[in-house]
Structures are given as structure tokens and as C-alpha cells.
């Protein structure tokens, strides 16, 4: 099972209360937030955008390797994780967009939207695409480190 989660470094920013977030394994994901909760939200968003950008450029996602104790686990939003899973599964399947459209019973235009990293896609469409690609979406819940 694959989780789209990486470890982030939270450091004090230039202004009081600001937190700057960087990801050792995803250097393109940089953000900042005002306080811990805002920083976590901003980190999740920055990570999701950076990972989608990797796939949009045809690059593989970086492997999560950072292990330091002073790093914080950040996972992308569930809808972004589902989109990333579809994009990776489609690339690995080696099929055409027309073939995926046939498998899910949709028009090729809709499949192009599903495979567009910048286009928001509803969860049922992502689940159908994953099933057609021989995958399934599994949802999990973990305790938040900040709790």
C-alpha cells in the first residue's frame, strides 16, 4: 500500500509566529504558516501541488527517505492522494486514454480531465479509474502528531 506522505521540517520564520515548512525529499514544496495548525495546512497543500507537478512533468515521485526526529509527517489531502494514485497507475499501465475511457465507460474528454493534474476530479471518478487500472483506494486514519 502506498501513502503519499513525506517528512517536513518546521522552522521559525522571520516574523514572530510564522513557521517555514520545507521537505528534504521534495525540495519544490516550500511554504509557511502562521502558527502550527496553519503551517500544517499549508504544508499539506504545498506538498500536494509539488507532487502533482512531478507527475505533470513526467517525473517519478521522490522516495520518502528523511528520518530525522525533528521532522513532522505530512500527508497530502485525500483527494490529491487519489489523483496521484490514478496518475501513477495510468502511467504504469501503459494503456491509452481511449482504452481507459472504454474500461470505465466514459468519454475520452472526461478521461483527459481525470488525468489532468490541475483539474479537480470527484472521488467516484478517481475510484472508477483506479479499479479499471487494477487498483483500489484504501482510506486510513492515523492520530495527528500535534494532538
C-alpha positions in Angstrom: 0.0 0.0 0.0 1.3 3.4 -0.9 0.9 6.5 1.2 1.6 10.0 -0.2 3.3 11.3 2.9 6.7 12.9 3.5 8.5 14.4 6.4 8.8 18.1 6.8 11.0 20.5 8.7 9.1 23.2 10.6 11.4 26.2 11.4 10.7 29.6 12.9 10.1 32.2 10.2 11.3 35.8 10.0 8.2 37.2 11.7 7.0 36.2 15.1 4.6 33.2 15.0 5.5 32.3 11.4 6.6 28.8 10.6 8.5 28.0 7.4 8.0 24.5 6.1 10.4 22.6 3.8 10.5 18.9 2.7 14.0 17.4 2.5 12.7 14.8 -0.1 10.6 17.3 -2.1 12.7 20.5 -2.4 10.0 22.1 -4.5 7.5 22.0 -1.7 8.1 25.1 0.4 5.5 27.1 2.4 4.9 29.0 5.6 2.0 29.3 8.0 1.0 31.4 11.0 1.1 29.0 13.9 1.3 25.3 14.0 -2.2 24.5 12.6 -1.9 26.9 9.7 1.6 25.6 8.9 0.3 22.0 8.7 -2.5 23.1 6.3 -0.1 25.0 4.2 2.5 22.1 4.2 -0.2 19.7 3.0 -1.2 22.0 0.2 2.4 22.7 -0.9 3.3 19.0 -0.8 0.2 18.1 -2.9 1.0 20.7 -5.5 4.6 19.8 -5.8 3.9 16.0 -6.2 1.2 16.7 -8.8 3.8 18.9 -10.6 6.3 16.0 -10.7 3.8 13.8 -12.5 2.7 16.5 -14.8 6.3 16.9 -15.9 6.6 13.1 -16.4 8.9 12.7 -13.4 8.6 9.9 -10.9 7.7 10.9 -7.3 10.6 11.1 -5.0 11.0 8.3 -2.4 10.4 9.4 1.2 13.8 8.9 2.9 14.1 11.6 5.6 14.3 10.1 9.0 15.3 12.8 11.5 13.4 13.0 14.7 12.8 16.7 14.4 10.7 16.3 11.2 6.9 16.2 11.0 4.9 13.7 9.0 2.7 15.4 6.4 0.3 13.6 4.1 -1.4 15.1 1.0 -5.1 15.7 1.2 -7.2 12.5 0.4 -8.5 13.9 -3.0 -4.9 14.7 -4.0 -3.7 11.2 -2.9 -6.4 9.6 -5.1 -5.4 11.8 -8.1 -1.7 10.9 -7.6 -2.6 7.2 -7.4 -4.6 7.4 -10.6 -1.8 9.2 -12.4 0.8 6.8 -11.3 -1.3 3.7 -12.1 -2.2 5.0 -15.6 1.5 5.7 -16.4 2.4 2.2 -15.2 -0.4 0.5 -17.1 0.9 1.5 -20.5 -2.6 2.0 -22.0 -4.1 4.8 -24.0 -6.6 7.3 -22.7 -9.1 5.8 -25.1 -8.6 2.4 -23.6 -9.1 3.8 -20.1 -12.2 5.6 -21.3 -13.6 2.3 -22.7 -12.8 0.5 -19.4 -14.7 3.0 -17.3 -17.5 3.6 -19.8 -16.7 7.4 -20.1 -15.9 9.7 -23.0 -12.2 10.3 -23.7 -12.6 14.0 -22.8 -13.7 13.0 -19.3 -10.6 10.8 -19.0 -8.4 13.6 -20.1 -9.8 15.7 -17.3 -9.3 12.8 -14.8 -5.7 12.6 -15.9 -5.1 16.3 -15.8 -3.2 17.1 -12.5 -4.7 20.6 -12.4 -8.3 19.5 -12.9 -10.2 18.7 -9.7 -11.9 15.3 -10.0 -14.6 13.9 -7.9 -13.7 10.8 -5.8 -16.1 8.4 -7.6 -14.4 9.1 -10.9 -11.0 8.5 -9.4 -12.2 5.3 -7.8 -13.6 4.0 -11.1 -10.3 4.8 -12.9 -8.3 3.1 -10.2 -10.5 0.0 -10.5 -10.1 0.0 -14.2 -6.3 0.1 -13.7 -6.4 -2.9 -11.3 -6.0 -0.8 -8.2 -8.3 0.1 -5.3 -8.4 3.1 -3.0 -7.9 2.3 0.7 -8.6 5.0 3.3 -6.9 5.1 6.7 -6.9 7.2 9.8 -4.0 8.0 12.0 -3.5 10.1 15.1 -2.2 13.6 14.3 1.3 14.2 15.8 0.1 17.6 17.1 -2.8 16.1 19.1 
